[in-house]
Amino acid sequence: MLLVGSVPAAAQQTRTEDSVVSSSPVTDVAASVVSVFAPLPAGSLPHPAACDYLSYLRWRSMDGPTDSAAADRILVAQPGIFEGAGAFDSVARNTVSSAAARGAHIEFWALDRRSNCLEDHTGTQEALARSDLKLATDYYYGGAEVGGRTFAGFADGDATAWLSDQGIEQTLRDEYDVLRLELPDQQMRREKVLCGGHSLGGFITGYFAEWDFDGNPDTLDDAGYNQCGGYFALDTVVKAGTPPLIEGIPDPDLPVAVADPVAGLAGQLDTTLPVLRLPAVINPETTNLLAMAGVAAEINPDGVNDLVDVLPNNLNIDATLRVLLSKDALMAASGQPSVRTLYATNDAVLGALLDDNSQPFGFLQSSVGFIGAQPLVDKAFPTLPGMEKLPVIGSALGDARKAAPAVYGDPGVVYTWNDYDQLDNSEQTARYTDPSSEVTSIAQLARSLAEPPLDFTEWYFPTKLTVDLTQSSSTAIREHRLHRDGVDRNPILTLQGTGGIKLPPSGHAGDHPIIVQGYNHLDVLTAAQRQNNGRPEVVSTELARFAIDPR
């Protein structure tokens, strides 16, 4: 298996592919991790050798061809913000399996951003392989050696400076290079590839469709829209422009004279803060924390406090736990009662971190069931009255009613978790949710967070990519965004959850929007193959249908 963050074995090879072993209940799909040599441009800032490779996860039908060129169709997906290729594991498996049931052998490729080459998953992979979460915390925080390797720390400073060049131009070039290297025949790409993404990935796909990679509008083989026969949007829209979550930052289509000062300020931000991070909740350490929560729930879902008990006491982790798990502002500010005194199973901790009835931010929400029959109160932090009206923050908040544990420090009260299809019939549960709005298995969410070698959560998201998406008049975009009708040239399938991010219509005549009831932002990626209404999962079913006939 390829270890992300290291140079692939036999470094002179231009391509490696290694099978991925999975405990997924979808057993008719094979997965592998692919790495192709695609060096950064000459003159790029110093970077690890591993970062001259591009990686993606590939899923295909067990009964289908092993050669991608022989597949009936290939869906290629761009991840959202703070998201890696592993986030697509469930929807990819379900889609490939659904298509196979209809007699079609398709593939699903989830791209990993180049910046993810800095990640080190040695600790979580070792903990999962040996069913011992402490191996991960010893590796990341205790200086322990695993396989002759010790953790070098979360990258910062000079180690991340090269990410100041990883904006929209390089991101689109990376997708183009993967397609070009893996499928050299341009006409085949036009006929077989469907391009799309989740969240931010939809807007990246919109730019991809309008991009001209040689800057010459008269040579069309390299035009973005000619690399794909259609587009798909997962709780997003395929549209070049500024995503709603980062609206409010100066942008769109400003006259050059106005845009240049803005671009200059943005360039300073790229240089001083090449990685987008916050002091709590969203930074390399805390995104790795979600992977560790997945490992704990996969190893021992009913174990009590396995994750919290082995986490170190540092300012970043303590602040993150307070923000995400405190029941009110007083508890968050004072640290009393301490969130570490809560007795909860590993499943319940993971649910508290990502379920829509606990997690306040819509872009991090899934619907994975609900707390068992333990005492609850309404959660009043960090979502406060009036926040929904604020720019950026307001559009990021979810709508579901939030619950928090009422009892801390009592070993006799252990908070448990009921999976999406195992809700109890209590009056307390009915106050917050019902089976129609629960769609993702917490066991499968844990697996997606823990198992894929290219992970679910992204440690190092390049600030420049965010800034570029608000600077449509930048030099790179002016020189390459030459086919403004690129999205209109191909059909689109848009799938949006009723509990997902608030999005405007794409405005494209060829778009076929489908609203999926009960789904949150992550559910379009993680929903279980069989739903509570007894029917197959909607997103993957529609994706498979679109892949077979994208008209």
C-alpha positions as CSV (number, residue, x, y, z in Angstrom):
1,M,0.0,0.0,0.0
2,L,1.3,3.5,-0.9
3,L,2.1,5.6,2.2
4,V,1.0,9.1,1.6
5,G,3.8,11.6,2.4
6,S,6.6,9.3,1.4
7,V,8.2,8.6,-2.0
8,P,6.5,5.7,-3.7
9,A,8.5,2.4,-3.7
10,A,10.7,2.3,-6.8
11,A,10.8,6.1,-7.0
12,Q,11.8,6.0,-10.7
13,Q,8.5,4.5,-11.6
14,T,6.0,6.8,-13.3
15,R,3.0,5.0,-12.0
16,T,2.2,2.8,-9.0
17,E,-1.1,1.1,-8.1
18,D,-1.8,-0.8,-4.9
19,S,-4.9,-2.6,-3.8
20,V,-6.9,-1.2,-0.8
21,V,-8.3,-3.8,1.6
22,S,-11.6,-2.7,3.1
23,S,-14.3,-4.0,5.5
24,S,-17.0,-2.3,3.4
25,P,-20.3,-4.3,3.2
26,V,-20.3,-3.5,-0.6
27,T,-18.2,-6.5,-1.6
28,D,-18.5,-6.4,-5.4
29,V,-16.2,-3.4,-5.8
30,A,-12.4,-3.4,-5.9
31,A,-10.4,-0.4,-4.7
32,S,-6.9,0.7,-5.3
33,V,-4.7,3.8,-4.7
34,V,-2.9,5.1,-7.9
35,S,0.0,7.4,-8.0
36,V,1.4,9.0,-11.2
37,F,4.5,11.1,-11.7
38,A,3.6,14.6,-12.6
39,P,6.3,17.0,-11.3
40,L,5.5,20.5,-10.4
41,P,6.7,23.2,-12.9
42,A,10.3,24.2,-13.0
43,G,11.1,27.0,-10.6
44,S,8.5,25.8,-8.0
45,L,9.5,26.4,-4.4
46,P,11.3,23.5,-2.6
47,H,9.0,20.6,-1.8
48,P,9.2,16.9,-0.9
49,A,9.9,14.5,-3.7
50,A,6.5,12.8,-2.9
51,C,4.8,16.0,-4.0
52,D,5.8,15.5,-7.6
53,Y,3.3,12.7,-7.7
54,L,-0.5,12.9,-8.0
55,S,-2.7,10.3,-6.3
56,Y,-6.2,9.2,-6.6
57,L,-8.5,6.4,-5.3
58,R,-9.9,4.1,-7.9
59,W,-13.0,2.0,-7.5
60,R,-14.1,-0.5,-10.2
61,S,-16.5,-3.4,-10.5
62,M,-15.0,-6.8,-9.5
63,D,-16.6,-8.3,-12.6
64,G,-15.5,-5.5,-14.9
65,P,-12.3,-4.9,-16.9
66,T,-9.0,-4.2,-15.1
67,D,-8.0,-1.6,-17.7
68,S,-9.7,1.7,-17.1
69,A,-9.8,2.4,-20.9
70,A,-12.2,-0.5,-21.3
71,A,-14.7,0.7,-18.6
72,D,-18.1,1.9,-19.8
73,R,-17.7,5.2,-18.0
74,I,-15.4,6.9,-15.5
75,L,-16.6,9.4,-12.9
76,V,-13.7,11.7,-11.8
77,A,-14.4,13.7,-8.6
78,Q,-12.9,16.8,-7.0
79,P,-13.1,16.9,-3.2
80,G,-14.5,19.7,-1.2
81,I,-12.6,22.0,1.2
82,F,-10.6,20.2,3.9
83,E,-11.6,17.0,2.2
84,G,-9.5,14.2,0.8
85,A,-10.2,11.4,-1.7
86,G,-11.3,8.9,1.1
87,A,-14.4,11.0,1.7
88,F,-15.9,9.4,-1.6
89,D,-15.5,5.8,-0.4
90,S,-19.1,5.0,0.3
91,V,-20.7,6.9,-2.6
92,A,-18.1,5.5,-5.0
93,R,-18.6,1.9,-4.0
94,N,-22.4,2.3,-4.0
95,T,-22.4,3.9,-7.5
96,V,-20.1,1.3,-9.1
97,S,-22.2,-1.5,-7.5
98,S,-25.5,0.1,-8.6
99,A,-24.2,0.4,-12.2
100,A,-23.0,-3.2,-12.2
101,A,-26.5,-4.4,-11.2
102,R,-27.7,-2.7,-14.4
103,G,-25.1,-4.4,-16.5
104,A,-22.6,-1.5,-16.8
105,H,-19.0,-1.6,-15.6
106,I,-18.0,1.9,-14.5
107,E,-15.2,3.3,-12.5
108,F,-15.1,6.1,-9.9
109,W,-11.9,8.1,-9.3
110,A,-11.6,10.4,-6.4
111,L,-8.7,12.9,-6.7
112,D,-6.4,13.9,-3.9
113,R,-5.0,17.4,-3.8
114,R,-1.3,17.6,-4.3
115,S,-0.9,19.3,-0.9
116,N,-2.0,16.0,0.8
117,C,1.5,14.6,0.0
118,L,2.6,16.3,3.3
119,E,0.3,14.1,5.4
120,D,1.6,11.2,7.5
121,H,-1.0,8.5,8.2
122,T,1.5,6.1,9.7
123,G,0.0,6.3,13.2
124,T,-3.6,5.9,12.2
125,Q,-2.9,3.1,9.8
126,E,-0.8,1.2,12.4
127,A,-3.4,1.7,15.1
128,L,-6.1,0.3,12.7
129,A,-4.0,-2.6,11.6
130,R,-3.2,-3.6,15.2
131,S,-6.5,-2.6,16.8
132,D,-4.8,-0.3,19.3
133,L,-5.6,3.4,19.2
134,K,-2.8,4.2,21.6
135,L,-0.3,3.4,18.9
136,A,-1.6,6.4,17.0
137,T,-1.3,8.8,19.9
138,D,2.1,7.4,20.9
139,Y,3.2,8.1,17.3
140,Y,1.8,11.6,16.9
141,Y,2.4,12.8,20.4
142,G,4.9,10.5,22.2
143,G,7.8,10.2,19.7
144,A,7.1,6.5,19.2
145,E,8.7,4.8,16.2
146,V,6.6,2.8,13.7
147,G,8.2,0.9,11.0
148,G,11.4,2.7,11.4
149,R,9.7,6.1,11.2
150,T,8.9,8.8,13.7
151,F,6.5,11.7,13.3
152,A,8.1,14.9,12.1
153,G,5.4,17.1,13.4
154,F,2.6,18.9,11.6
155,A,4.2,20.9,8.8
156,D,4.4,24.6,9.0
157,G,6.6,27.5,7.9
158,D,9.1,26.7,5.2
159,A,7.7,23.2,4.9
160,T,4.4,24.6,3.5
161,A,5.7,27.7,1.7
162,W,5.4,25.9,-1.7
163,L,1.6,25.7,-1.2
164,S,1.4,29.4,-1.9
165,D,1.5,28.3,-5.6
166,Q,-1.2,25.6,-5.3
167,G,-4.1,27.7,-6.5
168,I,-6.8,27.1,-9.1
169,E,-4.4,27.0,-12.0
170,Q,-2.3,24.2,-10.6
171,T,-5.3,22.4,-9.2
172,L,-6.9,22.3,-12.7
173,R,-3.6,21.4,-14.3
174,D,-3.3,18.4,-11.9
175,E,-6.7,17.1,-12.8
176,Y,-5.9,17.5,-16.5
177,D,-2.6,15.7,-16.1
178,V,-4.2,12.8,-14.3
179,L,-6.7,12.4,-17.1
180,R,-4.1,12.9,-19.8
181,L,-1.6,10.4,-18.3
182,E,-4.1,7.8,-17.4
183,L,-6.3,8.1,-20.6
184,P,-4.0,9.4,-23.3
185,D,-6.7,9.3,-26.0
186,Q,-8.6,12.7,-25.8
187,Q,-11.6,11.4,-27.8
188,M,-11.9,8.6,-25.3
189,R,-11.9,11.0,-22.4
190,R,-14.6,13.0,-24.2
191,E,-16.7,9.9,-24.5
192,K,-16.1,8.1,-21.3
193,V,-15.3,10.6,-18.5
194,L,-17.8,12.5,-16.4
195,C,-16.2,15.3,-14.3
196,G,-17.7,16.5,-11.0
197,G,-17.2,17.0,-7.3
198,H,-18.5,17.6,-3.8
199,S,-19.0,21.0,-2.3
200,L,-16.0,23.2,-3.4
201,G,-15.3,20.5,-6.0
202,G,-18.3,21.6,-8.0
203,F,-16.9,25.1,-8.4
204,I,-13.5,23.7,-9.3
205,T,-15.2,21.6,-11.9
206,G,-17.0,24.7,-13.3
207,Y,-13.6,26.3,-13.8
208,F,-12.2,23.1,-15.3
209,A,-15.0,23.1,-17.9
210,E,-14.2,26.7,-19.0
211,W,-10.4,26.3,-18.9
212,D,-8.1,26.2,-21.9
213,F,-4.8,24.5,-20.8
214,D,-2.6,25.9,-23.6
215,G,-4.1,29.3,-23.5
216,N,-5.0,29.1,-27.2
217,P,-8.8,29.1,-27.8
218,D,-8.3,27.8,-31.3
219,T,-6.8,24.5,-30.2
220,L,-9.7,22.7,-28.6
221,D,-8.3,19.2,-27.7
222,D,-7.0,20.7,-24.4
223,A,-10.2,22.6,-23.6
224,G,-11.7,21.5,-20.3
225,Y,-15.1,20.7,-21.6
226,N,-13.5,18.4,-24.1
227,Q,-12.1,16.2,-21.3
228,C,-15.5,15.2,-20.1
229,G,-18.8,14.1,-21.6
230,G,-20.9,15.4,-18.7
231,Y,-20.7,16.8,-15.1
232,F,-22.0,15.8,-11.7
233,A,-22.5,17.9,-8.6
234,L,-22.8,16.5,-5.1
235,D,-24.4,19.1,-2.8
236,T,-22.9,21.8,-4.9
237,V,-23.3,23.3,-8.4
238,V,-21.0,23.0,-11.4
239,K,-20.3,26.7,-11.9
240,A,-17.2,28.8,-12.1
241,G,-17.3,31.4,-9.4
242,T,-17.2,32.0,-5.6
243,P,-18.7,29.2,-3.4
244,P,-21.4,30.4,-0.9
245,L,-19.2,29.5,2.0
246,I,-16.5,32.0,1.1
247,E,-18.8,34.8,-0.2
248,G,-18.1,38.1,1.3
249,I,-14.5,38.0,0.2
250,P,-13.9,40.6,-2.6
251,D,-14.5,39.1,-6.0
252,P,-16.2,38.5,-9.1
253,D,-15.4,40.0,-12.4
254,L,-14.0,43.2,-11.1
255,P,-12.4,45.6,-13.7
256,V,-8.7,44.9,-13.8
257,A,-7.8,48.3,-12.2
258,V,-10.0,47.5,-9.2
259,A,-9.0,43.8,-9.0
260,D,-5.3,44.4,-9.0
261,P,-5.1,45.8,-5.4
262,V,-7.4,43.0,-4.2
263,A,-5.2,40.5,-5.9
264,G,-2.2,42.0,-4.3
265,L,-3.7,41.7,-0.9
266,A,-4.7,38.1,-1.6
267,G,-1.2,37.3,-2.8
268,Q,0.2,38.5,0.6
269,L,-2.3,36.2,2.3
270,D,-1.2,33.3,0.2
271,T,2.5,33.9,1.1
272,T,2.1,34.5,4.8
273,L,-0.6,31.8,5.4
274,P,-0.1,29.2,2.6
275,V,-2.3,26.7,4.6
276,L,-5.9,27.6,5.5
277,R,-6.2,26.9,9.2
278,L,-8.0,28.1,12.3
279,P,-6.6,28.0,15.9
280,A,-9.3,25.4,16.8
281,V,-11.6,22.9,15.0
282,I,-9.9,23.2,11.6
283,N,-6.2,22.8,11.3
284,P,-3.8,19.8,10.5
285,E,-3.9,18.4,14.1
286,T,-7.7,18.5,14.4
287,T,-8.5,17.1,11.0
288,N,-6.3,14.2,11.9
289,L,-8.3,14.0,15.1
290,L,-11.4,13.0,13.1
291,A,-9.4,10.2,11.5
292,M,-8.4,9.0,14.9
293,A,-12.1,9.2,16.0
294,G,-12.9,7.0,13.1
295,V,-10.2,4.5,14.0
296,A,-11.5,4.3,17.6
297,A,-15.1,3.7,16.5
298,E,-14.0,1.1,13.9
299,I,-11.8,-0.8,16.4
300,N,-14.2,-0.8,19.3
301,P,-17.5,1.0,18.7
302,D,-18.8,0.3,22.2
303,G,-15.5,1.1,24.0
304,V,-15.9,3.9,26.5
305,N,-13.7,7.1,26.2
306,D,-11.0,5.3,24.2
307,L,-10.2,8.5,22.2
308,V,-10.6,11.1,24.8
309,D,-8.5,9.2,27.4
310,V,-5.5,8.9,25.1
311,L,-5.5,12.5,23.6
312,P,-2.9,14.8,25.0
313,N,-3.9,17.9,26.9
314,N,-2.8,20.7,24.6
315,L,-4.4,24.1,23.9
316,N,-5.4,23.1,20.3
317,I,-7.1,19.9,21.1
318,D,-8.7,21.2,24.3
319,A,-10.1,24.2,22.5
320,T,-11.5,22.0,19.7
321,L,-13.2,19.6,22.1
322,R,-14.7,22.6,23.9
323,V,-16.0,24.2,20.7
324,L,-17.5,21.0,19.3
325,L,-18.8,19.2,22.5
326,S,-19.8,21.9,25.0
327,K,-23.5,22.2,25.7
328,D,-23.4,26.0,26.3
329,A,-21.2,29.1,26.2
330,L,-20.4,29.0,29.9
331,M,-19.1,25.4,29.7
332,A,-17.0,26.3,26.6
333,A,-15.5,29.4,28.3
334,S,-14.9,27.8,31.8
335,G,-14.1,24.3,30.8
336,Q,-16.5,23.2,33.6
337,P,-17.7,20.5,33.4
338,S,-14.8,19.3,31.4
339,V,-15.8,17.5,28.1
340,R,-13.2,14.9,29.1
341,T,-15.4,13.8,32.0
342,L,-18.1,12.6,29.7
343,Y,-18.6,8.9,29.7
344,A,-19.4,7.9,26.1
345,T,-18.8,5.1,23.7
346,N,-16.5,5.6,20.7
347,D,-19.5,5.6,18.4
348,A,-21.2,8.3,20.5
349,V,-18.1,10.5,20.4
350,L,-17.9,10.2,16.6
351,G,-21.6,11.0,16.4
352,A,-21.2,14.0,18.6
353,L,-18.4,15.3,16.3
354,L,-20.2,14.9,13.0
355,D,-23.9,14.2,13.4
356,D,-26.3,17.0,12.4
357,N,-27.9,17.0,15.8
358,S,-24.6,18.0,17.4
359,Q,-22.1,19.3,14.9
360,P,-23.1,23.0,14.3
361,F,-21.4,23.6,10.9
362,G,-23.3,22.4,7.9
363,F,-20.3,21.5,5.8
364,L,-19.2,19.0,8.5
365,Q,-22.6,17.3,9.1
366,S,-23.9,13.9,8.4
367,S,-27.1,12.0,9.6
368,V,-25.7,9.0,11.4
369,G,-28.4,8.2,14.0
370,F,-28.9,9.6,17.5
371,I,-27.8,9.3,21.1
372,G,-29.3,6.4,23.1
373,A,-31.7,6.8,26.0
374,Q,-29.4,9.0,28.2
375,P,-30.4,12.4,29.6
376,L,-30.1,15.3,27.1
377,V,-30.4,19.1,27.0
378,D,-30.7,21.4,24.0
379,K,-27.3,22.4,22.8
380,A,-26.7,26.2,22.9
381,F,-23.1,26.5,21.7
382,P,-21.4,27.5,19.4
383,T,-24.6,28.2,17.5
384,L,-26.0,31.4,19.1
385,P,-29.2,33.4,18.2
386,G,-28.6,35.7,15.2
387,M,-25.6,33.8,13.9
388,E,-27.6,32.5,10.9
389,K,-27.7,36.1,9.6
390,L,-24.0,36.6,9.6
391,P,-22.0,36.5,6.3
392,V,-20.0,33.4,5.7
393,I,-20.7,31.9,9.1
394,G,-24.5,32.1,8.7
395,S,-24.5,30.2,5.4
396,A,-22.3,27.5,7.0
397,L,-24.6,26.6,9.8
398,G,-26.9,23.6,9.7
399,D,-30.6,23.7,10.6
400,A,-31.2,20.6,12.6
401,R,-32.1,20.9,16.3
402,K,-29.0,20.3,18.5
403,A,-28.7,18.0,21.5
404,A,-26.0,17.7,24.2
405,P,-25.4,15.4,27.1
406,A,-26.8,16.6,30.4
407,V,-24.6,14.4,32.7
408,Y,-20.9,14.6,33.0
409,G,-18.5,12.9,35.5
410,D,-20.8,10.0,36.4
411,P,-19.4,6.6,35.3
412,G,-22.9,5.2,35.8
413,V,-24.2,7.2,32.9
414,V,-22.6,6.1,29.7
415,Y,-23.8,7.8,26.5
416,T,-24.3,5.3,23.7
417,W,-25.3,5.6,20.0
418,N,-28.2,4.2,18.0
419,D,-27.3,3.8,14.3
420,Y,-29.3,5.4,11.5
421,D,-31.5,2.3,11.1
422,Q,-31.8,1.6,14.9
423,L,-33.4,4.6,16.4
424,D,-35.4,4.0,19.5
425,N,-39.0,5.0,19.8
426,S,-38.5,7.4,22.8
427,E,-40.2,10.8,23.1
428,Q,-36.7,12.2,23.6
429,T,-35.4,11.0,20.2
430,A,-38.5,12.2,18.5
431,R,-37.8,15.8,19.7
432,Y,-34.7,15.8,17.6
433,T,-35.0,13.4,14.7
434,D,-36.8,10.5,13.0
435,P,-35.9,7.7,10.6
436,S,-36.7,9.7,7.5
437,S,-33.8,12.1,8.1
438,E,-31.2,9.5,9.2
439,V,-29.3,8.1,6.2
440,T,-25.7,7.3,7.0
441,S,-24.4,4.3,9.0
442,I,-22.0,5.4,11.7
443,A,-20.1,2.2,11.2
444,Q,-19.5,3.1,7.5
445,L,-18.6,6.7,8.4
446,A,-16.0,5.4,10.8
447,R,-14.6,3.0,8.1
448,S,-14.4,5.9,5.6
449,L,-12.6,8.1,8.1
450,A,-10.1,5.3,9.1
451,E,-9.4,2.9,6.3
452,P,-8.7,4.6,2.9
453,P,-4.9,5.3,2.5
454,L,-5.9,8.7,1.1
455,D,-7.9,10.1,3.9
456,F,-11.3,11.6,4.4
457,T,-10.1,14.8,6.1
458,E,-7.5,17.1,4.6
459,W,-4.7,18.4,6.7
460,Y,-3.2,21.1,4.5
461,F,-5.7,23.0,2.4
462,P,-4.0,25.7,0.3
463,T,-5.1,29.2,1.1
464,K,-4.4,30.2,-2.5
465,L,-7.1,27.9,-3.9
466,T,-9.7,29.7,-1.8
467,V,-8.5,33.1,-2.7
468,D,-8.3,32.3,-6.4
469,L,-12.0,31.3,-6.4
470,T,-12.8,34.9,-5.4
471,Q,-10.5,36.5,-7.9
472,S,-12.0,35.9,-11.3
473,S,-10.0,38.7,-12.8
474,S,-6.6,37.3,-11.8
475,T,-4.0,37.0,-14.6
476,A,-4.1,33.1,-14.6
477,I,-7.9,33.1,-14.8
478,R,-8.0,35.8,-17.5
479,E,-5.5,33.9,-19.6
480,H,-7.0,30.4,-19.3
481,R,-10.8,30.8,-18.6
482,L,-11.5,31.1,-22.3
483,H,-14.6,28.9,-22.8
484,R,-17.3,30.6,-20.8
485,D,-19.9,28.2,-22.3
486,G,-17.9,25.2,-21.3
487,V,-20.4,24.0,-18.7
488,D,-23.3,24.5,-21.1
489,R,-21.7,22.2,-23.6
490,N,-22.4,19.0,-21.6
491,P,-25.2,17.6,-19.5
492,I,-25.2,18.0,-15.7
493,L,-26.6,15.9,-12.9
494,T,-27.0,17.9,-9.6
495,L,-27.8,16.2,-6.4
496,Q,-28.5,18.4,-3.3
497,G,-29.6,17.4,0.2
498,T,-32.4,19.2,1.9
499,G,-30.1,19.7,4.9
500,G,-27.0,20.5,2.9
501,I,-25.3,23.8,2.1
502,K,-27.7,26.5,0.8
503,L,-26.9,26.8,-2.9
504,P,-28.3,28.9,-5.8
505,P,-29.4,27.1,-9.0
506,S,-26.6,26.5,-11.4
507,G,-28.5,28.5,-14.1
508,H,-27.4,26.0,-16.8
509,A,-30.0,24.7,-19.3
510,G,-28.6,21.2,-19.3
511,D,-28.7,20.8,-15.6
512,H,-31.0,18.0,-14.1
513,P,-31.3,18.9,-10.4
514,I,-32.5,16.4,-7.8
515,I,-33.3,17.3,-4.2
516,V,-32.6,14.4,-1.8
517,Q,-34.7,14.4,1.3
518,G,-33.1,14.1,4.7
519,Y,-29.5,14.4,3.4
520,N,-26.9,16.7,4.9
521,H,-23.7,17.9,3.3
522,L,-21.6,14.8,4.0
523,D,-24.5,12.4,3.5
524,V,-24.3,12.7,-0.3
525,L,-20.9,11.0,0.1
526,T,-21.6,8.7,3.0
527,A,-25.2,7.5,2.9
528,A,-25.8,3.8,3.4
529,Q,-26.5,1.5,0.4
530,R,-29.9,0.6,1.8
531,Q,-32.1,3.3,3.3
532,N,-34.7,3.3,6.1
533,N,-37.5,3.3,3.6
534,G,-36.2,0.0,2.2
535,R,-35.0,1.6,-1.0
536,P,-31.5,1.9,-2.5
537,E,-29.5,5.0,-1.7
538,V,-30.6,7.9,-3.9
539,V,-27.3,9.7,-4.8
540,S,-25.5,6.6,-6.0
541,T,-28.5,5.2,-7.8
542,E,-28.9,8.5,-9.8
543,L,-25.2,8.7,-10.4
544,A,-25.1,5.2,-11.8
545,R,-28.1,6.0,-14.0
546,F,-26.4,9.2,-15.3
547,A,-23.1,7.3,-15.9
548,I,-24.9,4.7,-18.0
549,D,-26.7,7.4,-20.0
550,P,-25.6,11.0,-19.3
551,R,-28.0,12.6,-21.7
